[in-house]
Structure formats: structure tokens, C-alpha cells
Amino acid sequence: MQSPVKAARVIGGNERSSLLAPVNIVSYVFILVSVLLLLSDREHLRDALEKRDVLRNREDVISRTMDAERARTQEKLDLWIARSGHSVHANLSTGVAEPGHGAVWHARVKGAVHASHLLGGNSSKGGTSVHMSYAAHKQSGEGGEAQGLGWRTRPIQVLTADVLRDKKVDNDGGGRRHARATIPGRDKSTGKMVDYSKRHPILAMGDTEWAATSVSEMLSGYGPDTDGTWLATKKAESRSSCEDDFGKRLVPRWRETRTEWCKATSAPPGPTEQPASVTGSSVHCFPLRQSGHSGEGDNLCEMEHVSISMAPFADPKITRDVMSIYNSSRHNDEAFVHFQKGTVGALCEVTPAWNEKQLPGWNADWLGRGFKAVSNAGDDLLKCDVWVDKPSLIIQRHTFANMYHDSEDFLNAFIAAAVLNLPLNNFQVLLTDLYPWGPFESVWKQAFGPSPPMTAWDMKMKWGNQRVCFRKAVIGIFGPACPMTIMDRETTCYSSPLFRAYSDFIVRGLGLQQHTLMAWEKPSKQVVVNYMARRSSVIWPERNYCDDRFFVCKEWAHLQMRKIGRVIKNDKEVVDALKDLERRGGFADGRVMVLVEADYNGIPLEEQLKIDVQTDVMVGPHGAGLTHSLFMPDRAHLIELFVDGSGANKHFHNLARWRGRTGSMYIGTAMSNPVSIDKVMKLVEDAVNEIKIDVW
């Protein structure tokens, strides 16, 4: 028989267990919630660690680039010192704030320095102490010219430092000389840059003039080449067709095609009126058939007094679906929203000229699928929650991280602004694709400013799902409709004022005009050879430039390093041979070769263009990077190496010809890979000797 005490213990224990049961359930729920929170935090932690790794990778790339360039820059100084044949102490110390900043170089010269041997100028004598600060040059506008010492040189930006730095040296009367920075190519009385070449007026524009001048007026200052004609060597392309398709006459030719597609049925509002609904809507399009382009033609459409719904950009389901398709198609399908009918509402009557076959690519999304003309003035599609008074140029980028294809969009925007006579300070670019900014953000924000461009995300954040009424909204030119997109045949058109003006427009827009050779009163005997190395694998741009807007970073976490194609397999041997050629010298007319080997994957766009505008010979394998040849000086040569089966492509042959590189100024040669060192060196040596050093 169980004892009363034991029984009591059992009963008490059961009672206690039953009382604690609800507490246990609460504990279990608490533990479960804690686990879920931990898992959620773990996911956030994983995303944070991935972003940290991406940032560390970027830092590593910059650090490696700076370390390599410090070594190469010191080597160049040592080389120049050795050439002088005198006792010289030189030191290069480089800051680490960011590439291109913080560089200071010192040189103490004892005895006679023969600058002609060192840098291709005249000789001078006398003890000299020079201390030049890169920061001081940045503050003063950079550059200068050497007087007193009797030598001159133009500044060469070698990634992290302006190693060749011009100096203006004055004798202070006390036997000492000091250096002071001056601004090259500036008129002392006006502060404006002087275009000594007389062929690049855009580069000489001051800031106010630049912003207030229409692109069409800018273009008017560019005439034909020095002989007054275009060259056309085949009957297939006469001088007339060259000017019509690739020259300045393309702009008025495009302008003359203006056709009314939708006719206004009411009077438009006054210039300061902002009614609740649009009236007086109209659509005029500029369909043009360019030579060598397929389809029904290319287009540019000007819509006035229309209402556009921002809801497609504000609806997360729509944008997520676009990004899902972009991802699953392995980026073959563009990140474009395909609009529903009525996204664009207009109070107008469609005319017989309306032809959707003349709307290529994304143009059809706006005016084919998305546009609706209504006759009822009270229709909701005409509603105006917000008014935009400034003309807006709508562009959907073909891609966001490819120098060649992004340049198509840049040139198209330049042409559209010229056709419509738009001054830079009176229109705004709207990038209505879902891409992130990418590496070319500065071009859109600076060259196509001063009105800040807006991305689809900016439009979403500013306007939500409102209907926005535009006094003028322009549907821009489809990327592949760009006149430079001729790749399957060799052009016989040369020296296009249009391409020369476009090149200057980008350089001036980025504020790099002071780095150009055209800013110097006399051409230089230095010949800068830029070896366009393709050696660094890079992070996929989708992952590298994701911004957690439409491009959500965790969706690209699976993308690692992107292997670069068309890499020169004996790259190191090519670089070593180029260094030997630079060291050996002995070129015609006392010219001096300066080698720059720049892997553009590791440096910002502005630094890349600083090198471009000072490059006299560009050599490298076929690839989008050769688009940089557009920005080289007029006298420059391009050597394109066709490796790994790329010889059928004529992109850069044509760009070189349109930019004025005639005859041997462009050489395209097929090579096995590894390439022939002797053949490449012969091509480079010939180009250095053939450069017209008496011109810009």
C-alpha cells in the first residue's frame, strides 16, 4: 500500500505538471520565434557579408592597380633620369585617398640637364630644385608650360599620378628658381581655353556658354576636314551619302522628316498654365531610313501635352516580373517595362501617317503598345497630378556596362538634342529602363546636364503612381539605330565633323578639356602609346553595380567573376617588348615614346578618358574598350589586333575612319594567339614614327 506522503508527492507532482503546461507552450512559441528571428538575421548577415566581400574585392582591385602603377611610374622616372646622363635624385610618393589624387614628385638636378634628351625639348643648364604638388595643380586647373628651363611637355595621366607635369619657372633674381603651376591653353584676359588646333570649338567653351548653347549650335562650328571634302573611294558611298549618313548633314536630314502622327483637336494650355487635364496634345515623329540599317527605318518622336502614368514603375509586381525575365533569360531580354495601352494618354486624332512598323525596339513600347489617343476631354487618361515644364528626353539604354553599346545611347542622345535644337540647360534625360547607373553615370549626369537626369527608380520615388503631364516628352532613338552601329562592312567615309563634335562634347561635358593635346600652343614630340590590356577578370556588372533598387543584390549573389574574352595569351611578353621599345628610343625627328599600359577594368571612367585624350597610339585586341579611340587626338593611330576569330567585325575600323584616321592611321590585323611579338612591335614602331608631330 502506498504511503500517504508518497501519494501526496505524486498527486502534488501531477498537479504541478498540469499547472505548468501552458507555460511550456508559451516557452515553445518563444523559442520558435527566436529561431525564426535568428534565421532571418542570419539571412541579413549573409547578405551583409556578401556585400562586404564585393567591397573588399573592389578595394583589392584599386589597391593592386595603385601598387602596380606606383612601381611603373617610379620606373618611368628612373628611365628618364637615366637618359639625362647626369646625377639626379628623384622620388615619387603617392597618396592613397583615391586613384588620381595625392601624388607629389620631387627632382633635384645637379649640373647640366639636357632636357631634349630627357623629354624631347631643348636643353638647359644650371642647378635646379623642383617641387610640384598634384594637389596644387588640381586647385589651379592643372598643367602649364616650361619657360626659363627651355623645355616643355604635356601632362600624361598615368592612372594614379600626373608624372609628366608642366612647370612655369621664373627667376626671382636671387639665383633661385621656383616653379608655379599654370593652366594650359587659357587666354589670360578671358580665362577661356584656347583651341589652338582651330578644329575643336566645343573644347574652348566656358561653362555658361556650354550650358546655354544648343547642341545644334555646337555642331555648326565643325566643318569638313582640312582639304574641304569628304573622301569616298567606292561608288557605293558617294560624298553626298557620307555627309547624309555619317556627317553633319544627318541632323538637318533627320529634322526634315518631321511628320504629324497625331493631330491636336483642341488648344494647348498656356506656357504657365497647369490644368487638371491635358489639352492640345500632338505627336510628331521623324522616321528616317539610314544606309546600311535594316527594318522600316529609325525614329525619333516628339510628344506635346501628354499624360504619362508612372504606375508601371511603382508597381513592384510589374518590375519584379521584368527582372525575373531578365535574370532567367541570362540577360538576353532587356530590363524594359512593356507598357499597357493608356500608359500614355493624349487628346488628339491619329493621322494616316501613323505607322507602328517605323517604331523599332523599345520605341514600340511607348507609342505602339502604351499610347492611346482619346477624344473625350474628361477621360481619366488625360489626368494631370503633376506637370513637368522642361522638355524631357526619354531613353532606354541598350545595356549599362558596355563602352560600345552605351556609346550608341550617348551619340543618339547627342543627335536627338541636335535635331530638336535643345540647349543643355533646358532639357532633362529620363532613363526609363530598370538598369542601375553602372560605370557611365558621370556621362549622363555631367555631359547631359545641368538638369539632373532621372532613372526609373528616381521617377518612382518622386511621382509614385501618379499621372505626370509633360509639355514636351521625346521618345529617343533606339540604341542599335545609332549611325555608328555598322559592323558588317567597311565604310569608305572619312573625317566626320559629327563624330569629332561628339567626341569633344563628351570630353567637355566631363570637364577634361584641359587634358587634351588641343589645349597646347605647340604640338608635342612625345608620342604616348597606350596598350589596352585585357587581363583582369571582373565581377559581373549585375552584381558589381546592383543597388537594391530594381537590381536587388541578393538576386545576383550567384554571379562570381566574369572571365574576360580575347585576352592576349602572352600579354607579359608584349608589355616587356613595349618597355624595351620605349627604353631603346631612336625614333624619327627626336620624338620620344611614352608607354602607358592601362587595364581599364580597374580605374574610373574619368581616369580612362584622361588617358584617351593624351594617347597617340592605341594598341589592343578587338573589344568594346577600343571605343575609347574616339577620344584620342586627331593625329593618333589605332592598331586593332584580331585574335580568337574576331576579324569579321568592322566596328572600330569604321569609328577610326569617321574620326579621321586615314590610311595607316588605322591598322587591323588578324593574329594567332599568343601574338607575334615581332609583328606587334613593328606595327607600334611604325606608328610612332608616322605620327604627325607637327599637328595636334
C-alpha positions in Angstrom: 0.0 0.0 0.0 1.3 3.4 -1.0 2.2 5.8 1.9 0.1 8.9 2.3 3.3 11.0 1.9 4.3 9.3 -1.3 0.8 9.6 -2.6 0.7 13.2 -1.8 4.0 13.8 -3.6 2.7 12.0 -6.7 -0.5 14.0 -6.6 1.3 17.2 -6.0 3.7 16.5 -8.8 0.8 15.8 -11.3 -0.9 19.0 -10.2 2.2 21.0 -10.7 2.8 19.5 -14.2 -0.7 20.3 -15.3 -0.3 23.9 -14.0 3.0 24.4 -15.9 1.7 23.0 -19.2 0.5 26.4 -20.6 3.8 27.9 -19.6 5.7 25.3 -21.6 3.6 26.1 -24.7 4.5 29.8 -24.4 8.1 28.8 -24.0 8.0 26.7 -27.1 6.4 29.5 -29.1 9.0 31.9 -27.7 11.8 29.5 -28.7 10.3 29.1 -32.2 10.0 32.8 -32.8 13.6 33.3 -31.6 14.8 30.7 -34.0 12.9 32.3 -36.9 14.4 35.7 -36.0 17.8 34.2 -35.8 17.4 32.6 -39.2 16.2 36.0 -40.6 19.1 37.8 -39.0 21.3 35.1 -40.5 20.0 35.8 -44.0 20.6 39.6 -43.5 24.1 38.7 -42.1 24.8 36.6 -45.2 23.7 39.5 -47.5 25.9 41.9 -45.5 28.9 39.6 -45.7 28.4 39.2 -49.5 28.3 43.0 -49.9 31.4 43.3 -47.7 33.2 40.8 -49.9 32.2 42.7 -53.0 33.5 45.9 -51.5 36.7 44.2 -50.4 37.1 42.9 -53.9 36.8 46.5 -55.3 39.2 47.7 -52.7 41.7 45.0 -53.7 41.4 45.9 -57.4 42.1 49.5 -56.6 44.9 48.7 -54.3 46.6 46.3 -56.8 46.2 48.9 -59.5 47.7 51.6 -57.4 50.6 49.4 -56.3 51.4 48.4 -59.8 51.2 51.9 -61.1 53.4 53.3 -58.4 56.1 50.8 -59.4 55.6 51.6 -63.1 55.6 55.3 -62.5 58.9 55.2 -60.4 60.4 53.1 -63.2 59.5 55.8 -65.8 61.1 58.4 -63.6 64.2 56.3 -63.3 64.3 55.8 -67.0 64.0 59.5 -67.8 66.7 60.2 -65.2 69.0 57.6 -66.8 68.5 59.2 -70.2 69.7 62.6 -68.9 73.2 61.2 -68.2 73.6 63.3 -65.0 73.3 62.9 -61.3 69.6 63.3 -60.4 67.7 62.4 -57.2 64.0 61.6 -57.9 61.3 60.3 -55.6 57.6 59.6 -56.2 55.3 59.4 -53.3 51.7 58.6 -53.9 48.7 59.3 -51.7 46.1 56.7 -51.1 42.9 58.7 -50.9 41.7 57.7 -54.3 43.3 56.9 -57.8 44.5 60.1 -59.5 44.9 62.2 -56.3 47.6 63.0 -53.8 50.6 62.5 -56.0 53.7 64.6 -55.3 57.0 64.3 -57.2 60.4 65.8 -56.5 63.5 66.1 -58.6 66.8 67.7 -57.8 69.1 68.3 -60.8 72.8 68.8 -60.3 74.8 70.1 -63.2 73.6 70.4 -66.8 70.3 68.7 -67.7 69.8 68.0 -71.4 66.0 68.1 -71.5 66.0 67.4 -75.2 67.4 64.0 -74.5 65.2 63.5 -71.4 61.8 64.7 -72.7 62.2 65.8 -76.3 62.6 69.5 -75.7 65.5 72.0 -75.8 68.5 71.8 -73.4 69.2 74.0 -70.4 71.9 74.4 -67.8 72.1 75.3 -64.1 71.3 73.9 -60.8 67.6 73.5 -60.3 65.3 72.3 -57.5 61.7 71.5 -58.4 58.8 70.5 -56.2 55.5 70.1 -57.8 52.3 69.1 -56.0 49.5 67.3 -57.8 47.0 68.8 -55.3 48.2 72.3 -56.2 47.7 71.5 -59.9 44.2 70.3 -59.1 43.4 73.6 -57.4 44.9 75.8 -60.1 43.3 73.9 -63.0 46.4 71.7 -63.8 49.1 71.9 -66.3 51.4 74.6 -67.5 54.4 75.1 -69.8 58.1 75.3 -69.1 60.0 78.5 -69.7 63.4 79.5 -68.4 64.5 75.9 -68.3 63.7 75.8 -72.0 61.7 72.6 -72.2 58.1 71.7 -72.5 55.9 68.7 -72.2 52.2 67.9 -72.0 50.8 66.2 -68.9 50.4 62.4 -69.1 47.9 60.9 -66.6 49.3 57.5 -65.7 46.4 56.2 -63.5 47.5 57.5 -60.1 49.7 60.5 -60.9 50.4 63.2 -63.5 54.0 62.1 -63.9 54.9 64.4 -66.7 54.0 67.7 -65.1 54.5 71.0 -66.9 56.1 73.8 -65.0 56.4 77.5 -65.5 59.7 78.6 -63.9 60.6 82.2 -63.1 64.0 83.5 -62.0 63.4 85.5 -58.8 66.6 87.5 -59.3 68.3 85.9 -56.3 69.9 83.0 -58.2 67.0 80.7 -57.2 64.2 79.5 -59.5 60.8 78.4 -58.3 58.0 76.5 -60.2 54.4 77.6 -60.3 51.5 75.8 -61.9 49.7 77.4 -64.8 46.6 76.4 -66.7 47.4 75.2 -70.3 45.6 76.7 -73.3 43.9 79.5 -71.4 43.6 83.1 -72.6 44.9 85.2 -69.7 42.5 88.0 -70.4 39.3 86.0 -70.6 40.1 82.8 -68.6 38.7 80.8 -71.6 40.5 77.9 -73.0 42.1 78.5 -76.4 41.7 75.8 -79.1 45.0 76.2 -80.9 44.1 73.5 -83.4 41.1 75.5 -84.7 39.2 72.3 -85.1 37.6 71.7 -81.7 35.5 74.8 -80.7 33.4 72.8 -78.1 36.5 72.3 -76.0 37.0 76.1 -75.8 33.6 76.8 -74.5 33.2 78.4 -71.0 30.8 76.8 -68.5 28.0 79.4 -69.1 28.3 79.2 -72.9 28.4 75.4 -72.7 25.2 75.1 -70.8 23.2 77.7 -72.7 24.2 76.6 -76.3 22.0 74.2 -78.1 23.7 71.0 -79.4 22.8 72.1 -82.9 24.7 75.3 -82.5 27.7 73.5 -81.0 27.7 71.2 -84.1 27.6 74.2 -86.5 31.2 75.1 -85.6 32.6 71.9 -87.1 33.5 72.0 -90.7 34.9 69.4 -93.1 38.4 68.1 -93.0 41.4 70.2 -93.9 41.0 69.6 -97.7 37.4 70.8 -97.6 35.9 67.5 -98.8 34.9 64.1 -97.7 36.8 61.1 -99.1 34.9 58.3 -100.7 36.8 55.7 -102.6 33.9 53.5 -103.8 30.9 54.3 -105.9 28.7 52.6 -103.2 29.2 55.6 -101.0 29.4 59.0 -102.6 30.4 62.1 -100.8 26.7 63.0 -100.6 25.8 59.7 -98.8 28.7 60.1 -96.5 27.5 63.5 -95.4 23.9 62.3 -95.1 24.5 59.2 -93.1 27.7 59.9 -91.0 28.3 63.6 -91.3 26.8 66.9 -90.0 24.1 66.8 -92.6 22.5 63.8 -90.9 21.0 66.2 -88.4 19.0 68.5 -90.8 18.2 65.5 -92.9 16.6 63.8 -89.8 14.9 67.1 -88.9 13.3 67.4 -92.3 11.4 64.1 -91.9 9.1 65.6 -89.2 5.6 64.2 -89.8 2.4 64.7 -87.8 1.2 61.3 -86.4 -1.4 62.6 -84.0 -3.2 65.9 -84.6 -4.3 68.2 -81.8 -8.1 68.6 -81.5 -8.1 71.4 -79.0 -5.9 74.3 -78.0 -2.9 73.6 -75.7 -2.7 75.2 -72.3 -0.7 78.4 -71.9 3.0 78.2 -71.1 2.4 78.8 -67.3 -1.0 77.1 -67.0 -1.2 73.7 -65.3 -4.8 72.4 -65.8 -6.1 69.2 -64.2 -6.2 67.5 -67.6 -4.1 67.9 -70.8 -5.4 69.6 -73.9 -3.9 70.3 -77.3 -1.9 67.0 -77.4 0.1 66.2 -80.5 2.7 63.7 -81.7 5.3 64.4 -84.4 7.8 61.7 -85.5 11.0 61.8 -87.5 11.2 58.5 -89.4 14.5 58.1 -91.2 16.0 55.3 -93.2 19.8 55.2 -92.6 22.0 53.5 -95.1 23.0 50.0 -94.0 20.3 49.8 -91.4 17.6 47.1 -91.6 13.9 47.3 -90.8 11.4 50.0 -91.7 13.7 52.8 -90.6 14.8 54.6 -87.4 12.8 57.1 -85.5 12.6 60.0 -83.0 9.2 61.1 -81.7 8.2 64.4 -80.1 5.0 64.3 -77.9 3.5 67.5 -76.7 1.0 67.9 -73.8 0.6 64.2 -73.0 -0.2 62.4 -69.7 2.1 59.5 -68.7 1.2 57.1 -65.9 4.1 56.3 -63.5 2.3 53.3 -62.1 4.3 50.7 -64.1 7.5 51.8 -62.3 5.8 52.0 -58.9 4.1 48.5 -59.2 6.5 46.0 -57.6 4.8 43.1 -59.3 5.5 44.6 -62.7 9.1 45.4 -62.0 9.8 42.1 -60.3 8.4 40.3 -63.3 10.7 42.3 -65.6 13.7 41.5 -63.5 12.8 37.8 -63.3 12.6 37.5 -67.1 15.9 39.4 -67.4 17.6 37.0 -65.0 16.1 33.8 -66.4 17.0 34.8 -69.9 20.6 35.2 -68.8 20.4 38.9 -69.5 19.4 38.5 -73.1 16.0 40.1 -72.5 16.4 43.8 -71.7 15.3 45.2 -68.3 12.4 47.1 -70.0 8.8 47.5 -68.9 6.3 46.7 -71.6 3.6 49.2 -71.1 -0.2 48.7 -71.3 -2.4 50.7 -73.6 -3.2 54.0 -72.0 0.1 54.4 -70.2 0.5 57.5 -72.4 -2.8 59.4 -72.9 -3.3 62.2 -75.4 -6.2 64.3 -76.6 -5.5 64.1 -80.3 -6.6 62.4 -83.5 -4.3 59.8 -85.1 -3.4 60.7 -88.7 -2.9 58.3 -91.7 0.9 58.8 -91.3 0.8 56.8 -88.1 3.0 53.7 -88.8 4.0 51.4 -85.9 6.3 49.5 -88.3 8.6 52.6 -88.0 8.9 52.1 -84.3 12.0 50.0 -83.6 12.8 48.2 -80.3 11.5 50.0 -77.2 10.1 52.8 -79.2 7.2 50.4 -79.9 6.5 50.0 -76.1 5.9 53.7 -75.8 4.0 54.6 -78.9 2.8 51.2 -80.1 1.6 49.3 -77.0 1.5 52.2 -74.5 0.0 55.1 -76.4 -3.7 55.9 -76.6 -5.4 58.8 -78.3 -8.7 59.8 -76.8 -11.4 62.2 -78.0 -13.2 62.8 -74.7 -11.6 65.7 -72.8 -12.8 64.3 -69.5 -11.1 60.9 -69.9 -9.1 59.7 -66.9 -6.1 59.0 -69.2 -5.7 62.8 -69.6 -5.5 63.5 -65.8 -2.6 65.6 -64.5 -1.5 65.0 -61.0 1.9 66.8 -61.7 3.2 69.0 -64.6 6.7 68.9 -66.0 7.5 72.1 -67.9 11.1 71.3 -69.1 11.4 69.1 -72.3 12.2 65.5 -71.3 14.3 63.1 -73.5 13.2 59.5 -72.8 15.9 56.9 -73.3 16.1 53.2 -72.6 19.7 52.1 -72.5 20.7 49.1 -74.7 22.8 47.9 -71.7 24.5 49.6 -68.8 28.1 48.4 -68.6 29.5 48.1 -72.2 31.5 51.0 -73.6 30.5 50.4 -77.2 26.8 49.9 -76.7 26.4 52.6 -74.1 28.2 54.9 -76.5 25.4 54.2 -79.0 23.0 55.7 -76.5 25.3 58.7 -75.8 25.6 59.5 -79.5 21.9 59.0 -80.1 21.1 61.5 -77.3 23.6 64.0 -78.8 21.9 63.6 -82.2 18.3 63.9 -80.8 19.2 67.1 -78.9 20.7 68.5 -82.1 17.7 67.6 -84.2 15.3 69.2 -81.7 17.6 72.3 -81.1 17.7 71.6 -77.3 20.2 73.6 -75.2 21.7 71.6 -72.3 20.2 73.8 -69.6 16.7 73.3 -71.0 16.0 69.6 -71.2 16.2 66.6 -68.9 17.1 63.0 -69.7 14.8 60.3 -68.3 16.3 56.8 -68.3 13.2 54.6 -68.2 14.9 51.2 -68.2 15.3 49.4 -64.9 19.1 49.2 -65.0 21.3 50.6 -62.3 23.5 53.6 -63.0 26.6 51.4 -63.9 30.0 52.8 -64.7 28.8 55.6 -67.0 26.8 57.5 -64.5 29.1 60.6 -64.9 28.4 60.9 -68.6 24.7 61.1 -68.1 25.0 63.5 -65.1 27.7 65.7 -66.5 27.7 65.7 -70.2 23.9 65.7 -70.4 23.4 68.2 -67.5 23.0 70.6 -65.9 19.4 69.3 -65.3 20.0 66.1 -63.4 18.9 63.0 -65.3 16.4 60.7 -63.7 16.3 56.9 -63.7 13.1 54.8 -63.5 13.7 54.5 -59.8 14.0 58.2 -59.3 10.7 58.6 -61.2 9.1 56.0 -58.9 10.3 57.8 -55.8 9.3 61.2 -57.0 6.0 60.6 -58.6 4.8 57.2 -57.3 1.8 56.0 -59.3 0.7 59.5 -60.3 -0.1 60.6 -63.9 2.5 63.2 -64.9 1.8 65.6 -67.7 4.6 66.7 -69.9 4.6 69.8 -72.1 7.2 68.0 -74.3 8.3 64.4 -74.0 10.6 63.0 -76.6 10.9 59.3 -77.4 14.6 59.0 -78.1 16.5 57.0 -80.7 16.7 53.2 -80.3 20.2 52.2 -79.3 21.1 50.0 -82.4 19.7 52.7 -84.7 22.8 54.7 -83.9 24.8 55.7 -87.0 27.9 54.1 -85.5 26.3 50.7 -85.5 27.7 49.5 -88.8 29.8 46.4 -88.1 29.5 44.1 -91.1 31.2 46.2 -93.8 34.0 48.7 -94.0 33.0 52.3 -94.5 34.7 54.5 -97.1 33.6 57.7 -95.4 36.3 59.6 -93.6 36.7 62.5 -91.2 33.2 63.2 -90.0 32.6 66.6 -88.3 29.7 64.8 -86.4 32.0 62.3 -84.8 34.6 64.9 -84.0 32.0 67.1 -82.4 30.5 64.2 -80.4 34.0 63.3 -79.1 34.6 66.9 -77.9 31.1 67.0 -76.4 31.8 64.1 -74.1 35.3 65.3 -73.2 34.0 68.8 -72.5 31.0 67.5 -70.6 33.2 65.6 -68.2 35.4 68.7 -67.8 38.6 67.0 -69.2 39.3 69.6 -71.9 42.4 70.9 -70.1 44.0 67.4 -70.5 43.7 67.4 -74.3 46.6 68.0 -76.7 44.5 70.6 -78.5 44.9 72.9 -75.4 48.6 73.3 -76.1 50.0 76.1 -78.2 52.5 73.8 -79.9 52.1 70.1 -80.7 54.3 67.8 -78.6 57.1 65.4 -79.7 56.1 63.0 -77.0 54.2 60.0 -78.5 52.1 58.2 -75.9 51.5 54.5 -76.7 48.5 53.1 -74.8 48.5 49.3 -74.6 44.9 48.4 -73.9 45.4 45.4 -71.7 42.5 42.9 -71.2 43.7 40.9 -68.3 41.5 41.4 -65.3 38.5 39.2 -64.7 35.8 41.3 -63.2 32.7 40.9 -61.1 29.6 40.5 -63.3 28.2 44.1 -63.7 24.8 43.0 -62.4 26.4 42.1 -59.1 29.0 44.8 -59.1 26.5 47.7 -59.7 23.4 46.3 -58.0 21.8 48.9 -55.8 18.9 47.2 -54.1 16.5 49.2 -56.1 15.2 47.2 -59.1 18.5 45.3 -59.2 18.3 43.6 -55.8 21.8 42.4 -54.8 20.8 39.0 -53.3 19.4 38.0 -56.7 22.8 38.3 -58.2 24.7 36.6 -55.4 25.3 33.5 -57.6 27.3 35.5 -60.1 31.0 35.4 -59.3 33.9 36.6 -61.5 33.3 37.2 -65.2 36.0 35.8 -67.4 37.3 38.3 -70.0 37.5 37.0 -73.6 40.0 37.8 -76.3 42.9 38.1 -73.8 46.4 38.2 -75.3 47.9 35.0 -74.0 51.5 36.3 -74.0 50.4 39.7 -72.5 53.5 39.9 -70.3 55.9 39.4 -73.2 54.0 42.1 -75.2 54.4 44.6 -72.3 58.1 43.7 -71.8 58.7 44.2 -75.5 56.9 47.6 -75.4 59.0 48.7 -72.5 62.2 47.7 -74.4 61.0 49.7 -77.4 60.3 52.7 -75.1 63.7 52.3 -73.4 65.6 51.9 -76.7 64.2 55.1 -78.3 65.8 56.2 -81.6 62.6 57.4 -83.2 62.4 59.8 -86.1 62.7 63.6 -85.6 63.6 63.4 -81.9 60.2 62.1 -80.8 60.0 60.2 -77.5 57.8 57.2 -76.9 56.0 57.1 -73.5 54.3 53.8 -72.7 51.0 53.6 -70.7 49.7 50.1 -70.1 46.3 50.5 -68.5 43.8 47.8 -67.6 40.7 49.9 -67.8 38.7 47.4 -65.7 40.5 48.8 -62.6 40.1 52.6 -63.0 37.1 55.0 -63.1 35.8 56.3 -66.4 37.1 59.9 -66.0 40.6 58.5 -65.4 40.3 56.3 -68.5 39.3 59.4 -70.7 42.2 61.4 -69.2 44.5 58.7 -70.8 42.4 58.6 -74.0 42.8 62.3 -74.8 46.6 62.1 -74.5 47.0 58.8 -76.3 48.8 59.0 -79.7 48.9 55.2 -80.4 46.3 52.8 -79.1 47.0 49.1 -79.5 44.9 46.2 -78.2 42.7 43.3 -79.1 39.2 43.8 -80.6 36.7 44.6 -77.9 34.4 47.4 -76.6 37.4 49.1 -74.9 38.6 50.3 -78.3 35.6 52.7 -78.4 38.0 54.9 -76.3 39.8 55.6 -79.6 37.1 58.1 -80.4 38.6 60.5 -77.8 42.2 60.3 -79.0 43.8 63.4 -80.6 43.4 64.0 -84.3 46.9 62.8 -85.1 46.5 59.5 -83.2 46.8 55.9 -84.7 44.8 52.8 -83.8 46.2 49.3 -84.0 43.5 46.6 -83.6 44.6 43.0 -83.0 42.0 40.5 -84.2 42.6 37.4 -82.0 40.3 34.4 -81.3 38.2 34.8 -84.5 37.1 38.5 -84.1 38.4 39.6 -87.5 35.0 39.9 -89.2 33.9 42.8 -87.0 34.4 46.3 -88.5 33.2 48.4 -85.5 36.5 50.1 -84.8 37.7 50.3 -88.4 34.7 52.4 -89.1 34.9 54.5 -85.9 38.6 55.2 -86.8 37.7 56.3 -90.3 34.8 58.5 -89.3 37.1 60.1 -86.7 39.6 61.0 -89.4 42.2 58.2 -89.1 43.0 57.7 -92.8 45.5 55.3 -94.4 47.8 53.6 -91.9 46.4 55.6 -89.0 44.2 52.6 -88.6 45.6 49.1 -88.8 43.5 46.0 -88.2 45.4 42.7 -88.4 44.4 39.1 -87.7 46.8 37.3 -85.4 47.2 33.9 -83.8 47.1 33.9 -80.0 49.8 34.1 -78.5 50.5 37.0 -80.8 53.7 37.6 -82.7 55.9 39.9 -80.6 58.0 41.0 -83.6 54.9 41.9 -85.7 53.2 43.9 -82.9 56.4 45.8 -82.2 56.9 46.6 -85.9 53.3 48.0 -86.0 53.9 50.1 -82.9 57.3 51.4 -84.0 55.9 52.3 -87.5 53.0 54.2 -85.9 55.3 56.1 -83.5 57.5 57.2 -86.5 54.5 58.1 -88.6 52.7 60.3 -86.1 52.4 63.8 -87.5 54.1 65.5 -84.6 53.7 69.0 -86.1 49.9 68.8 -85.8 47.5 68.2 -82.9 
